[in-house]
Amino acid sequence: MDKKVGKVVQIIGPVVDVEFEEGHLPEIYNAIHITSEGFDTKIKIDATAEVAQHLGENRVRCVAMEPTDGMVRGMRALDLGEPISVPVGKETLGRIMNV
């Protein structure tokens, strides 16, 4: 699988816009991993977001699953190539999931 790497271009609350290279746009509902690796920030960012909309001009609008405090423009965003998933089976039987 070809790695699709983009960069954060806008953050408004839990909504994050990410720009990818031409022809490397992730599908809607794909998980995006955003990291502060390589950035000098007070708060370490290691967040997952879900693609909610294609905006055009090689940009997607995502909804972050963790707080975006400390996230800045230019951070690396990696398309994980699949939707966010929750494990099922004996390990989750009888558990309550807050999603």
N, CA, C and O atoms as CSV, one atom per row, in Angstrom:
chain,resi,resn,atom,element,x,y,z
A,1,MET,N,N,0.841,-1.189,0.000
A,1,MET,CA,C,0.000,0.000,0.000
A,1,MET,C,C,0.880,1.245,0.000
A,1,MET,O,O,1.880,1.297,0.716
A,2,ASP,N,N,0.518,2.237,-0.791
A,2,ASP,CA,C,1.237,3.496,-0.881
A,2,ASP,C,C,0.872,4.366,0.320
A,2,ASP,O,O,-0.307,4.600,0.582
A,3,LYS,N,N,1.884,4.846,1.052
A,3,LYS,CA,C,1.643,5.714,2.210
A,3,LYS,C,C,1.184,7.081,1.723
A,3,LYS,O,O,1.808,7.685,0.850
A,4,LYS,N,N,0.091,7.558,2.293
A,4,LYS,CA,C,-0.421,8.878,1.963
A,4,LYS,C,C,-0.114,9.791,3.141
A,4,LYS,O,O,-0.701,9.649,4.213
A,5,VAL,N,N,0.804,10.725,2.942
A,5,VAL,CA,C,1.215,11.640,4.002
A,5,VAL,C,C,0.802,13.050,3.622
A,5,VAL,O,O,1.051,13.506,2.506
A,6,GLY,N,N,0.165,13.737,4.568
A,6,GLY,CA,C,-0.249,15.111,4.346
A,6,GLY,C,C,0.218,15.991,5.479
A,6,GLY,O,O,1.011,15.579,6.326
A,7,LYS,N,N,-0.295,17.229,5.483
A,7,LYS,CA,C,0.044,18.141,6.568
A,7,LYS,C,C,-1.198,18.910,6.992
A,7,LYS,O,O,-2.072,19.211,6.179
A,8,VAL,N,N,-1.258,19.219,8.274
A,8,VAL,CA,C,-2.375,19.965,8.845
A,8,VAL,C,C,-2.305,21.402,8.330
A,8,VAL,O,O,-1.249,22.034,8.379
A,9,VAL,N,N,-3.444,21.917,7.831
A,9,VAL,CA,C,-3.473,23.290,7.326
A,9,VAL,C,C,-4.407,24.194,8.127
A,9,VAL,O,O,-4.299,25.417,8.049
A,10,GLN,N,N,-5.333,23.596,8.903
A,10,GLN,CA,C,-6.255,24.409,9.697
A,10,GLN,C,C,-6.814,23.581,10.838
A,10,GLN,O,O,-7.119,22.401,10.668
A,11,ILE,N,N,-6.949,24.213,12.019
A,11,ILE,CA,C,-7.544,23.555,13.181
A,11,ILE,C,C,-8.577,24.502,13.775
A,11,ILE,O,O,-8.249,25.632,14.136
A,12,ILE,N,N,-9.821,24.048,13.878
A,12,ILE,CA,C,-10.881,24.815,14.527
A,12,ILE,C,C,-11.595,23.856,15.468
A,12,ILE,O,O,-12.456,23.085,15.043
A,13,GLY,N,N,-11.233,23.906,16.757
A,13,GLY,CA,C,-11.793,22.974,17.734
A,13,GLY,C,C,-11.418,21.556,17.347
A,13,GLY,O,O,-10.244,21.276,17.105
A,14,PRO,N,N,-12.399,20.646,17.282
A,14,PRO,CA,C,-12.090,19.259,16.920
A,14,PRO,C,C,-12.004,19.021,15.410
A,14,PRO,O,O,-11.742,17.901,14.972
A,15,VAL,N,N,-12.223,20.075,14.615
A,15,VAL,CA,C,-12.208,19.958,13.157
A,15,VAL,C,C,-10.813,20.314,12.636
A,15,VAL,O,O,-10.284,21.389,12.919
A,16,VAL,N,N,-10.230,19.389,11.869
A,16,VAL,CA,C,-8.869,19.560,11.362
A,16,VAL,C,C,-8.886,19.386,9.845
A,16,VAL,O,O,-9.366,18.374,9.335
A,17,ASP,N,N,-8.361,20.372,9.132
A,17,ASP,CA,C,-8.225,20.266,7.679
A,17,ASP,C,C,-6.805,19.825,7.354
A,17,ASP,O,O,-5.835,20.355,7.896
A,18,VAL,N,N,-6.698,18.843,6.459
A,18,VAL,CA,C,-5.399,18.274,6.095
A,18,VAL,C,C,-5.249,18.323,4.582
A,18,VAL,O,O,-6.187,18.020,3.844
A,19,GLU,N,N,-4.058,18.707,4.126
A,19,GLU,CA,C,-3.764,18.775,2.693
A,19,GLU,C,C,-2.830,17.631,2.315
A,19,GLU,O,O,-1.829,17.385,2.989
A,20,PHE,N,N,-3.167,16.931,1.225
A,20,PHE,CA,C,-2.368,15.818,0.723
A,20,PHE,C,C,-1.840,16.162,-0.660
A,20,PHE,O,O,-2.288,17.123,-1.286
A,21,GLU,N,N,-0.882,15.368,-1.133
A,21,GLU,CA,C,-0.349,15.563,-2.478
A,21,GLU,C,C,-1.416,15.203,-3.510
A,21,GLU,O,O,-2.357,14.462,-3.223
A,22,GLU,N,N,-1.250,15.737,-4.703
A,22,GLU,CA,C,-2.161,15.459,-5.819
A,22,GLU,C,C,-2.279,13.955,-6.044
A,22,GLU,O,O,-1.267,13.267,-6.176
A,23,GLY,N,N,-3.509,13.440,-6.089
A,23,GLY,CA,C,-3.745,12.025,-6.350
A,23,GLY,C,C,-3.577,11.117,-5.148
A,23,GLY,O,O,-3.650,9.897,-5.296
A,24,HIS,N,N,-3.354,11.669,-3.964
A,24,HIS,CA,C,-3.159,10.855,-2.763
A,24,HIS,C,C,-4.195,11.179,-1.691
A,24,HIS,O,O,-3.895,11.108,-0.499
A,25,LEU,N,N,-5.404,11.532,-2.100
A,25,LEU,CA,C,-6.463,11.881,-1.164
A,25,LEU,C,C,-7.028,10.629,-0.502
A,25,LEU,O,O,-7.373,9.676,-1.201
A,26,PRO,N,N,-7.132,10.604,0.837
A,26,PRO,CA,C,-7.705,9.430,1.510
A,26,PRO,C,C,-9.217,9.367,1.309
A,26,PRO,O,O,-9.860,10.377,1.021
A,27,GLU,N,N,-9.768,8.180,1.463
A,27,GLU,CA,C,-11.209,7.995,1.323
A,27,GLU,C,C,-11.934,8.538,2.553
A,27,GLU,O,O,-11.357,8.638,3.635
A,28,ILE,N,N,-13.204,8.885,2.369
A,28,ILE,CA,C,-14.025,9.323,3.495
A,28,ILE,C,C,-14.134,8.164,4.484
A,28,ILE,O,O,-14.232,7.006,4.078
A,29,TYR,N,N,-14.118,8.473,5.769
A,29,TYR,CA,C,-14.150,7.556,6.920
A,29,TYR,C,C,-12.791,6.932,7.232
A,29,TYR,O,O,-12.676,6.211,8.223
A,30,ASN,N,N,-11.755,7.182,6.422
A,30,ASN,CA,C,-10.430,6.652,6.753
A,30,ASN,C,C,-9.890,7.320,8.012
A,30,ASN,O,O,-10.190,8.481,8.291
A,31,ALA,N,N,-9.094,6.577,8.760
A,31,ALA,CA,C,-8.436,7.108,9.953
A,31,ALA,C,C,-7.160,7.834,9.534
A,31,ALA,O,O,-6.424,7.373,8.661
A,32,ILE,N,N,-6.915,8.971,10.169
A,32,ILE,CA,C,-5.718,9.776,9.930
A,32,ILE,C,C,-4.973,9.900,11.256
A,32,ILE,O,O,-5.566,10.258,12.273
A,33,HIS,N,N,-3.679,9.605,11.246
A,33,HIS,CA,C,-2.858,9.731,12.458
A,33,HIS,C,C,-2.062,11.026,12.358
A,33,HIS,O,O,-1.295,11.221,11.415
A,34,ILE,N,N,-2.250,11.914,13.341
A,34,ILE,CA,C,-1.558,13.203,13.362
A,34,ILE,C,C,-0.564,13.187,14.513
A,34,ILE,O,O,-0.908,12.829,15.640
A,35,THR,N,N,0.677,13.580,14.221
A,35,THR,CA,C,1.727,13.532,15.236
A,35,THR,C,C,2.536,14.828,15.271
A,35,THR,O,O,2.675,15.521,14.263
A,36,SER,N,N,3.066,15.136,16.455
A,36,SER,CA,C,3.912,16.325,16.623
A,36,SER,C,C,5.385,15.993,16.437
A,36,SER,O,O,6.252,16.819,16.725
A,37,GLU,N,N,5.669,14.790,15.959
A,37,GLU,CA,C,7.057,14.368,15.733
A,37,GLU,C,C,7.767,15.375,14.827
A,37,GLU,O,O,7.290,15.682,13.735
A,38,GLY,N,N,8.911,15.884,15.290
A,38,GLY,CA,C,9.659,16.869,14.526
A,38,GLY,C,C,9.280,18.304,14.841
A,38,GLY,O,O,9.871,19.233,14.292
A,39,PHE,N,N,8.294,18.501,15.727
A,39,PHE,CA,C,7.873,19.838,16.129
A,39,PHE,C,C,8.250,20.070,17.582
A,39,PHE,O,O,8.172,19.155,18.401
A,40,ASP,N,N,8.659,21.289,17.902
A,40,ASP,CA,C,9.002,21.654,19.272
A,40,ASP,C,C,7.749,22.233,19.932
A,40,ASP,O,O,7.538,23.446,19.920
A,41,THR,N,N,6.923,21.362,20.504
A,41,THR,CA,C,5.685,21.791,21.143
A,41,THR,C,C,5.684,21.380,22.604
A,41,THR,O,O,6.326,20.402,22.987
A,42,LYS,N,N,4.951,22.142,23.421
A,42,LYS,CA,C,4.850,21.837,24.851
A,42,LYS,C,C,4.061,20.553,25.081
A,42,LYS,O,O,4.372,19.771,25.980
A,43,ILE,N,N,3.040,20.349,24.257
A,43,ILE,CA,C,2.173,19.178,24.389
A,43,ILE,C,C,2.487,18.208,23.255
A,43,ILE,O,O,2.501,18.600,22.088
A,44,LYS,N,N,2.738,16.950,23.591
A,44,LYS,CA,C,2.980,15.928,22.566
A,44,LYS,C,C,1.646,15.552,21.923
A,44,LYS,O,O,0.689,15.212,22.618
A,45,ILE,N,N,1.592,15.615,20.621
A,45,ILE,CA,C,0.379,15.278,19.874
A,45,ILE,C,C,0.543,13.898,19.254
A,45,ILE,O,O,1.522,13.624,18.560
A,46,ASP,N,N,-0.422,13.046,19.514
A,46,ASP,CA,C,-0.481,11.700,18.944
A,46,ASP,C,C,-1.968,11.380,18.807
A,46,ASP,O,O,-2.518,10.592,19.577
A,47,ALA,N,N,-2.610,12.004,17.817
A,47,ALA,CA,C,-4.067,11.975,17.705
A,47,ALA,C,C,-4.534,11.209,16.476
A,47,ALA,O,O,-3.828,11.099,15.473
A,48,THR,N,N,-5.745,10.685,16.591
A,48,THR,CA,C,-6.413,10.028,15.474
A,48,THR,C,C,-7.607,10.884,15.076
A,48,THR,O,O,-8.325,11.403,15.930
A,49,ALA,N,N,-7.809,11.024,13.777
A,49,ALA,CA,C,-8.951,11.764,13.252
A,49,ALA,C,C,-9.598,10.926,12.158
A,49,ALA,O,O,-8.981,10.013,11.610
A,50,GLU,N,N,-10.853,11.251,11.848
A,50,GLU,CA,C,-11.586,10.528,10.809
A,50,GLU,C,C,-11.951,11.497,9.693
A,50,GLU,O,O,-12.466,12.584,9.954
A,51,VAL,N,N,-11.684,11.105,8.452
A,51,VAL,CA,C,-12.025,11.944,7.296
A,51,VAL,C,C,-13.547,12.026,7.189
A,51,VAL,O,O,-14.232,11.007,7.104
A,52,ALA,N,N,-14.063,13.257,7.195
A,52,ALA,CA,C,-15.504,13.467,7.122
A,52,ALA,C,C,-15.943,14.062,5.787
A,52,ALA,O,O,-17.091,13.888,5.376
A,53,GLN,N,N,-15.025,14.771,5.102
A,53,GLN,CA,C,-15.430,15.487,3.896
A,53,GLN,C,C,-14.221,15.757,3.003
A,53,GLN,O,O,-13.124,16.033,3.488
A,54,HIS,N,N,-14.440,15.671,1.693
A,54,HIS,CA,C,-13.436,16.113,0.720
A,54,HIS,C,C,-13.763,17.566,0.385
A,54,HIS,O,O,-14.890,17.879,-0.001
A,55,LEU,N,N,-12.781,18.450,0.532
A,55,LEU,CA,C,-13.018,19.878,0.335
A,55,LEU,C,C,-12.616,20.375,-1.045
A,55,LEU,O,O,-12.977,21.490,-1.423
A,56,GLY,N,N,-11.881,19.578,-1.801
A,56,GLY,CA,C,-11.318,20.045,-3.060
A,56,GLY,C,C,-9.917,20.580,-2.806
A,56,GLY,O,O,-9.509,20.733,-1.655
A,57,GLU,N,N,-9.177,20.863,-3.872
A,57,GLU,CA,C,-7.809,21.365,-3.775
A,57,GLU,C,C,-6.935,20.465,-2.898
A,57,GLU,O,O,-6.093,20.952,-2.144
A,58,ASN,N,N,-7.144,19.149,-3.003
A,58,ASN,CA,C,-6.353,18.137,-2.282
A,58,ASN,C,C,-6.465,18.242,-0.765
A,58,ASN,O,O,-5.532,17.877,-0.049
A,59,ARG,N,N,-7.593,18.735,-0.269
A,59,ARG,CA,C,-7.798,18.875,1.174
A,59,ARG,C,C,-8.970,18.030,1.644
A,59,ARG,O,O,-9.950,17.830,0.926
A,60,VAL,N,N,-8.840,17.539,2.876
A,60,VAL,CA,C,-9.933,16.810,3.514
A,60,VAL,C,C,-10.223,17.458,4.861
A,60,VAL,O,O,-9.332,18.030,5.489
A,61,ARG,N,N,-11.463,17.366,5.296
A,61,ARG,CA,C,-11.867,17.846,6.619
A,61,ARG,C,C,-12.046,16.627,7.505
A,61,ARG,O,O,-12.755,15.684,7.155
A,62,CYS,N,N,-11.393,16.661,8.659
A,62,CYS,CA,C,-11.402,15.530,9.586
A,62,CYS,C,C,-11.979,15.949,10.929
A,62,CYS,O,O,-11.974,17.128,11.282
A,63,VAL,N,N,-12.473,14.972,11.670
A,63,VAL,CA,C,-12.930,15.179,13.039
A,63,VAL,C,C,-11.973,14.426,13.949
A,63,VAL,O,O,-11.810,13.213,13.825
A,64,ALA,N,N,-11.342,15.154,14.866
A,64,ALA,CA,C,-10.364,14.555,15.776
A,64,ALA,C,C,-11.062,13.764,16.875
A,64,ALA,O,O,-12.106,14.179,17.379
A,65,MET,N,N,-10.487,12.630,17.243
A,65,MET,CA,C,-11.026,11.778,18.300
A,65,MET,C,C,-10.393,12.091,19.662
A,65,MET,O,O,-10.839,11.576,20.687
A,66,GLU,N,N,-9.358,12.932,19.670
A,66,GLU,CA,C,-8.705,13.384,20.899
A,66,GLU,C,C,-8.668,14.911,20.878
A,66,GLU,O,O,-8.898,15.520,19.833
A,67,PRO,N,N,-8.380,15.536,22.024
A,67,PRO,CA,C,-8.281,17.003,22.038
A,67,PRO,C,C,-7.209,17.503,21.065
A,67,PRO,O,O,-6.187,16.848,20.859
A,68,THR,N,N,-7.460,18.665,20.477
A,68,THR,CA,C,-6.517,19.240,19.520
A,68,THR,C,C,-5.651,20.325,20.157
A,68,THR,O,O,-4.935,21.035,19.450
A,69,ASP,N,N,-5.707,20.463,21.473
A,69,ASP,CA,C,-4.878,21.451,22.169
A,69,ASP,C,C,-3.411,21.190,21.859
A,69,ASP,O,O,-2.932,20.069,22.032
A,70,GLY,N,N,-2.702,22.197,21.411
A,70,GLY,CA,C,-1.285,22.060,21.086
A,70,GLY,C,C,-1.016,21.691,19.640
A,70,GLY,O,O,0.132,21.736,19.198
A,71,MET,N,N,-2.053,21.326,18.892
A,71,MET,CA,C,-1.868,20.980,17.478
A,71,MET,C,C,-1.626,22.269,16.692
A,71,MET,O,O,-2.286,23.281,16.928
A,72,VAL,N,N,-0.676,22.223,15.758
A,72,VAL,CA,C,-0.359,23.407,14.956
A,72,VAL,C,C,-0.327,23.049,13.470
A,72,VAL,O,O,-0.207,21.883,13.095
A,73,ARG,N,N,-0.437,24.084,12.638
A,73,ARG,CA,C,-0.365,23.876,11.190
A,73,ARG,C,C,0.996,23.320,10.806
A,73,ARG,O,O,2.018,23.673,11.394
A,74,GLY,N,N,0.991,22.450,9.817
A,74,GLY,CA,C,2.234,21.868,9.330
A,74,GLY,C,C,2.551,20.509,9.911
A,74,GLY,O,O,3.467,19.835,9.439
A,75,MET,N,N,1.806,20.087,10.938
A,75,MET,CA,C,2.071,18.769,11.530
A,75,MET,C,C,1.785,17.667,10.522
A,75,MET,O,O,0.917,17.806,9.660
A,76,ARG,N,N,2.521,16.580,10.641
A,76,ARG,CA,C,2.418,15.434,9.729
A,76,ARG,C,C,1.117,14.671,9.990
A,76,ARG,O,O,0.752,14.420,11.138
A,77,ALA,N,N,0.430,14.308,8.914
A,77,ALA,CA,C,-0.806,13.536,8.993
A,77,ALA,C,C,-0.676,12.328,8.067
A,77,ALA,O,O,-0.446,12.485,6.868
A,78,LEU,N,N,-0.822,11.140,8.614
A,78,LEU,CA,C,-0.654,9.901,7.859
A,78,LEU,C,C,-1.995,9.194,7.703
A,78,LEU,O,O,-2.676,8.917,8.690
A,79,ASP,N,N,-2.370,8.902,6.461
A,79,ASP,CA,C,-3.589,8.130,6.185
A,79,ASP,C,C,-3.315,6.677,6.537
A,79,ASP,O,O,-2.394,6.072,5.987
A,80,LEU,N,N,-4.102,6.104,7.450
A,80,LEU,CA,C,-3.904,4.721,7.872
A,80,LEU,C,C,-4.511,3.720,6.892
A,80,LEU,O,O,-4.293,2.517,7.029
A,81,GLY,N,N,-5.271,4.201,5.904
A,81,GLY,CA,C,-5.771,3.335,4.845
A,81,GLY,C,C,-7.003,2.524,5.184
A,81,GLY,O,O,-7.443,1.702,4.380
A,82,GLU,N,N,-7.571,2.743,6.371
A,82,GLU,CA,C,-8.779,2.011,6.772
A,82,GLU,C,C,-9.540,2.831,7.805
A,82,GLU,O,O,-8.963,3.709,8.448
A,83,PRO,N,N,-10.834,2.552,7.971
A,83,PRO,CA,C,-11.624,3.276,8.970
A,83,PRO,C,C,-11.191,2.928,10.396
A,83,PRO,O,O,-10.513,1.929,10.635
A,84,ILE,N,N,-11.602,3.778,11.327
A,84,ILE,CA,C,-11.383,3.490,12.743
A,84,ILE,C,C,-12.196,2.248,13.078
A,84,ILE,O,O,-13.342,2.123,12.646
A,85,SER,N,N,-11.616,1.332,13.840
A,85,SER,CA,C,-12.334,0.099,14.177
A,85,SER,C,C,-12.248,-0.177,15.674
A,85,SER,O,O,-11.346,0.297,16.364
A,86,VAL,N,N,-13.201,-0.945,16.146
A,86,VAL,CA,C,-13.263,-1.355,17.548
A,86,VAL,C,C,-13.202,-2.875,17.577
A,86,VAL,O,O,-13.941,-3.531,16.844
A,87,PRO,N,N,-12.333,-3.452,18.412
A,87,PRO,CA,C,-12.255,-4.913,18.462
A,87,PRO,C,C,-13.550,-5.517,19.005
A,87,PRO,O,O,-14.227,-4.914,19.838
A,88,VAL,N,N,-13.881,-6.703,18.525
A,88,VAL,CA,C,-15.045,-7.426,19.035
A,88,VAL,C,C,-14.612,-8.830,19.428
A,88,VAL,O,O,-13.649,-9.369,18.884
A,89,GLY,N,N,-15.324,-9.408,20.364
A,89,GLY,CA,C,-14.989,-10.754,20.819
A,89,GLY,C,C,-15.039,-10.833,22.332
A,89,GLY,O,O,-15.607,-9.962,22.990
A,90,LYS,N,N,-14.442,-11.882,22.880
A,90,LYS,CA,C,-14.479,-12.100,24.327
A,90,LYS,C,C,-13.857,-10.953,25.114
A,90,LYS,O,O,-14.313,-10.635,26.212
A,91,GLU,N,N,-12.809,-10.323,24.554
A,91,GLU,CA,C,-12.143,-9.244,25.281
A,91,GLU,C,C,-13.022,-8.012,25.480
A,91,GLU,O,O,-12.752,-7.209,26.374
A,92,THR,N,N,-14.070,-7.842,24.667
A,92,THR,CA,C,-14.964,-6.692,24.820
A,92,THR,C,C,-16.371,-7.086,25.268
A,92,THR,O,O,-17.216,-6.212,25.460
A,93,LEU,N,N,-16.635,-8.363,25.438
A,93,LEU,CA,C,-17.954,-8.838,25.850
A,93,LEU,C,C,-18.318,-8.265,27.216
A,93,LEU,O,O,-17.562,-8.413,28.176
A,94,GLY,N,N,-19.470,-7.613,27.305
A,94,GLY,CA,C,-19.934,-7.040,28.561
A,94,GLY,C,C,-19.362,-5.663,28.863
A,94,GLY,O,O,-19.635,-5.104,29.925
A,95,ARG,N,N,-18.577,-5.109,27.952
A,95,ARG,CA,C,-17.967,-3.791,28.167
A,95,ARG,C,C,-18.833,-2.708,27.530
A,95,ARG,O,O,-19.552,-2.956,26.562
A,96,ILE,N,N,-18.750,-1.514,28.088
A,96,ILE,CA,C,-19.451,-0.367,27.527
A,96,ILE,C,C,-18.430,0.494,26.809
A,96,ILE,O,O,-17.379,0.813,27.365
A,97,MET,N,N,-18.734,0.873,25.572
A,97,MET,CA,C,-17.833,1.713,24.778
A,97,MET,C,C,-18.436,3.109,24.665
A,97,MET,O,O,-19.602,3.256,24.299
A,98,ASN,N,N,-17.656,4.118,24.975
A,98,ASN,CA,C,-18.084,5.500,24.835
A,98,ASN,C,C,-17.433,6.061,23.579
A,98,ASN,O,O,-16.260,6.432,23.585
A,99,VAL,N,N,-18.215,6.119,22.498
A,99,VAL,CA,C,-17.643,6.614,21.242
A,99,VAL,C,C,-18.313,7.876,20.771
A,99,VAL,O,O,-17.946,8.417,19.728
